[in-house]
Amino acid sequence: MSAMTAMTAMTAPTDPRPASSPAWSCPLSRMPTMTRSGSDVAAAASGPDDPELQAAIREVEIQFSNLFVHAKQLFRRRALAIHPELSILGYRILGTVVREGALQQGHIAERLELDKAVASRTIKHLEDLGLVERAPDPRDGRAFLVTASESGRTRYDATSERERAVLQARLTEWGVEDLHRFGDLLGRLIDGMDLRPGE
């Protein structure tokens, strides 16, 4: 996992495969060339203080930092493509109602972990830009439902499709095996960090 999913277009992620150590040969007899797999490296590590393990973790941290920078740039670019006055937060709220349909303002704030006053001001701004519409909730007269306007949905979908085409073009340069492995590794990381949506 969008992330996103950068947010120029997001560059393809760095090849996640564990780097192989140099091949070695036995000086006493002719041995076949061998490389170390990820499991071999883990087995050889002496523990969390192992220098090789720490160096590998640091490299992952650096690449994640780069990914977050690209993600922010991507969100900003998408927002500007929809409307020159649309903020990143407004883009996130618009995307939420495009994907999930009508939602109460309070539910939007909860889903995105926003202060209710901040969410309310941002939604009002989206309404002024013509990107969302608000109407009383027929099931709760005290609340308002927020939906994407036709214009907001059309602009959001068009922008997302352009960015999706760029990402797909980048990923088609990878092999199928690499893509499966990358997806598996991301899934393992997200599971281990409890980052699944809604958790």
C-alpha positions in Angstrom: 0.0 0.0 0.0 -1.9 4.6 -1.6 -0.3 5.8 -0.9 -0.6 6.5 -2.5 0.3 6.6 -4.3 3.2 10.3 -4.3 1.7 11.5 -4.4 6.4 15.5 -11.9 4.6 11.8 -11.6 5.5 9.4 -8.8 8.6 7.5 -9.7 8.4 3.7 -9.6 9.5 2.4 -6.2 13.0 1.1 -5.7 13.4 -2.6 -6.5 12.6 -4.1 -3.0 14.5 -7.4 -3.6 17.2 -8.0 -1.0 20.6 -7.2 -2.5 22.7 -10.3 -3.1 26.2 -10.4 -1.6 29.2 -11.1 -3.9 29.5 -14.7 -5.1 32.1 -16.7 -3.3 34.1 -19.9 -4.1 35.8 -22.4 -1.9 39.6 -22.2 -2.2 39.9 -26.0 -1.5 37.7 -27.2 -4.3 35.7 -25.8 -7.2 32.3 -24.9 -5.8 29.3 -23.5 -7.7 28.6 -19.8 -7.4 26.2 -19.0 -4.5 24.2 -15.9 -3.6 22.5 -15.1 -0.3 18.7 -15.0 -0.3 16.7 -12.8 2.1 16.1 -15.7 4.5 19.8 -16.5 4.4 20.7 -12.9 5.4 18.1 -13.0 8.2 19.5 -16.3 9.5 23.1 -15.0 9.4 22.2 -11.8 11.3 23.3 -11.9 14.9 20.3 -9.9 16.1 18.8 -6.3 16.0 22.3 -4.8 16.5 23.8 -6.6 13.4 25.4 -3.9 11.3 24.3 -5.4 8.0 20.7 -5.6 9.2 20.8 -2.0 10.5 22.2 -0.8 7.2 19.4 -2.6 5.3 16.7 -1.1 7.6 18.2 2.4 7.2 18.0 2.0 3.4 14.3 1.1 3.6 13.7 4.2 5.9 15.4 6.4 3.3 13.3 5.0 0.5 10.1 5.4 2.5 11.1 9.1 3.2 11.5 9.6 -0.6 8.2 7.9 -1.2 6.4 10.2 1.2 7.9 13.3 -0.5 6.7 12.0 -3.9 3.3 11.2 -2.4 2.9 14.7 -1.1 3.9 16.2 -4.4 1.5 13.9 -6.2 -1.4 14.9 -4.0 -0.6 18.6 -4.5 -0.4 18.1 -8.3 -3.7 16.3 -8.4 -5.4 19.0 -6.3 -4.2 21.8 -8.6 -5.3 19.9 -11.6 -8.8 19.7 -10.2 -8.9 23.4 -9.1 -6.2 26.0 -8.5 -7.6 26.8 -5.1 -8.0 23.2 -3.9 -5.8 22.2 -0.9 -4.4 18.8 -0.3 -6.8 18.3 2.6 -9.7 19.4 0.3 -8.5 16.8 -2.2 -8.5 14.1 0.4 -12.1 15.0 1.5 -13.2 15.1 -2.1 -11.7 11.7 -2.8 -13.4 10.3 0.2 -16.9 11.3 -0.9 -16.2 10.3 -4.5 -15.2 6.8 -3.4 -17.7 6.2 -0.6 -20.7 8.3 -1.6 -22.7 10.6 0.7 -21.3 11.0 4.2 -22.1 13.1 7.2 -19.5 15.8 8.0 -18.8 14.2 11.3 -18.1 10.8 9.7 -15.7 12.4 7.2 -13.8 14.0 10.1 -13.6 10.7 11.9 -12.5 8.7 8.8 -9.7 11.2 8.1 -8.9 11.9 11.8 -9.6 15.6 11.4 -10.8 18.2 13.9 -14.5 18.7 13.2 -14.2 22.5 12.8 -11.3 22.0 10.3 -13.4 19.5 8.4 -16.4 21.8 8.4 -14.4 24.8 7.0 -12.8 22.7 4.4 -16.1 21.2 3.2 -17.6 24.7 3.1 -14.7 25.7 0.8 -15.2 22.7 -1.4 -18.8 23.7 -1.7 -17.9 27.2 -2.7 -15.6 25.8 -5.4 -18.5 23.7 -6.7 -16.8 20.4 -6.0 -19.2 19.1 -3.3 -22.8 19.6 -2.3 -24.4 19.5 1.1 -28.0 18.6 2.0 -29.9 17.7 5.2 -29.6 14.1 6.2 -33.2 12.7 6.0 -32.3 10.2 8.8 -30.9 12.9 11.1 -32.3 16.5 10.8 -29.4 17.8 12.8 -26.8 16.6 10.3 -25.8 17.3 6.7 -24.8 14.8 4.1 -21.8 15.7 1.8 -21.6 14.4 -1.7 -19.4 15.0 -4.7 -20.9 17.3 -7.2 -21.0 16.1 -10.9 -18.2 18.5 -11.7 -16.2 17.4 -8.6 -16.5 13.8 -9.5 -15.7 14.3 -13.1 -12.6 16.3 -12.4 -11.4 13.9 -9.7 -11.9 10.8 -11.9 -10.1 12.5 -14.8 -7.1 13.5 -12.7 -6.8 10.1 -11.1 -7.0 8.3 -14.4 -4.1 10.4 -15.8 -1.9 9.7 -12.8 -2.9 6.0 -12.8 -1.8 5.8 -16.5 1.6 7.2 -15.6 2.1 4.8 -12.7 1.0 1.9 -14.8 3.5 2.9 -17.5 6.3 2.9 -14.9 5.3 -0.5 -13.4 5.0 -2.2 -16.8 8.8 -1.8 -17.0 9.0 -4.3 -14.1 8.7 -8.0 -14.5 5.6 -9.8 -13.2 7.7 -11.6 -10.6 9.1 -8.3 -9.3 5.6 -6.9 -9.0 4.2 -9.8 -7.1 7.2 -9.7 -4.8 6.9 -6.0 -4.2 3.2 -6.4 -3.5 3.9 -9.2 -1.0 6.6 -7.2 0.8 4.3 -4.1 1.1 1.5 -6.3 2.4 3.8 -7.8 5.0 5.0 -4.4 6.1 1.5 -2.9 6.4 0.2 -6.0 8.3 3.1 -5.7 10.7 2.4 -2.0 11.3 -1.4 -2.2 11.6 -1.8 0.2 8.8 -4.8 -1.4 7.2 -7.6 1.0 6.4 -10.1 1.3 9.3 -7.8 -0.4 11.8 
